[in-house]
Amino acid sequence: MKIEQENIFGIVGRAMRELRNAKMHKEAKELGEAIQGAQSYELACKMVEDYLALIPAVSEEEVNAEWDRHWAGEEE
């Protein structure tokens, strides 16, 4: 996710959604709580970047396999 000069709450909301999509609900909640203590916009953006870096990289093959399972009704 590219962070540009915009409302920090919009950035955090998108970052939390990305974390939840990666099944990292605990980290999404932590980010939401931690961001409240950020002393500056730059620090808040750094916190978002740090949390997003925790999301494991997923290959295109893994994504395709997940969609195949989804459409076959074999979700985990």
C-alpha positions as CSV (number, residue, x, y, z in Angstrom):
1,M,0.0,0.0,0.0
2,K,1.5,3.3,-1.0
3,I,1.2,5.9,1.7
4,E,0.7,9.4,0.4
5,Q,-0.1,12.7,2.2
6,E,-3.7,12.1,3.2
7,N,-5.9,11.6,6.3
8,I,-4.2,9.3,8.7
9,F,-7.4,7.6,9.7
10,G,-8.1,6.6,6.1
11,I,-4.6,5.2,5.8
12,V,-5.0,3.3,9.1
13,G,-8.4,2.0,8.0
14,R,-7.0,0.6,4.8
15,A,-4.0,-0.9,6.6
16,M,-6.3,-2.6,9.2
17,R,-8.4,-4.0,6.4
18,E,-5.3,-5.4,4.7
19,L,-4.2,-7.0,8.0
20,R,-7.7,-8.6,8.5
21,N,-7.7,-9.9,4.9
22,A,-4.4,-11.6,5.8
23,K,-6.1,-13.2,8.8
24,M,-4.0,-11.0,11.1
25,H,-6.9,-9.7,13.3
26,K,-4.8,-9.3,16.4
27,E,-2.3,-7.1,14.6
28,A,-5.1,-5.0,13.0
29,K,-6.5,-4.4,16.5
30,E,-3.0,-3.6,17.8
31,L,-2.4,-1.1,15.0
32,G,-5.7,0.6,15.7
33,E,-4.8,1.0,19.4
34,A,-1.1,1.9,18.8
35,I,-1.9,4.7,16.3
36,Q,-3.7,6.6,19.0
37,G,-0.4,7.3,20.7
38,A,1.5,8.5,17.6
39,Q,3.0,11.9,18.2
40,S,3.2,12.9,14.5
41,Y,1.8,12.0,11.1
42,E,5.3,10.7,10.1
43,L,5.4,8.4,13.1
44,A,1.9,7.1,12.4
45,C,2.8,6.3,8.8
46,K,5.9,4.5,10.0
47,M,3.8,2.4,12.3
48,V,1.5,1.5,9.5
49,E,4.4,0.5,7.3
50,D,5.8,-1.6,10.1
51,Y,2.6,-3.5,10.6
52,L,2.0,-4.0,6.8
53,A,5.5,-5.4,6.5
54,L,4.3,-8.3,8.8
55,I,1.9,-9.5,6.1
56,P,3.6,-12.6,4.5
57,A,4.1,-12.4,0.7
58,V,1.7,-14.7,-1.2
59,S,2.5,-16.1,-4.6
60,E,0.1,-15.8,-7.5
61,E,-0.3,-19.6,-7.5
62,E,-1.4,-19.5,-3.8
63,V,-3.9,-16.8,-4.5
64,N,-5.3,-18.8,-7.5
65,A,-5.5,-22.0,-5.4
66,E,-7.4,-20.1,-2.7
67,W,-9.9,-18.8,-5.2
68,D,-10.3,-22.2,-6.7
69,R,-11.1,-23.6,-3.2
70,H,-13.4,-20.7,-2.5
71,W,-15.5,-21.3,-5.7
72,A,-15.4,-25.1,-5.1
73,G,-16.9,-24.5,-1.6
74,E,-13.8,-25.9,0.1
75,E,-13.0,-22.8,2.2
76,E,-10.9,-23.4,5.4
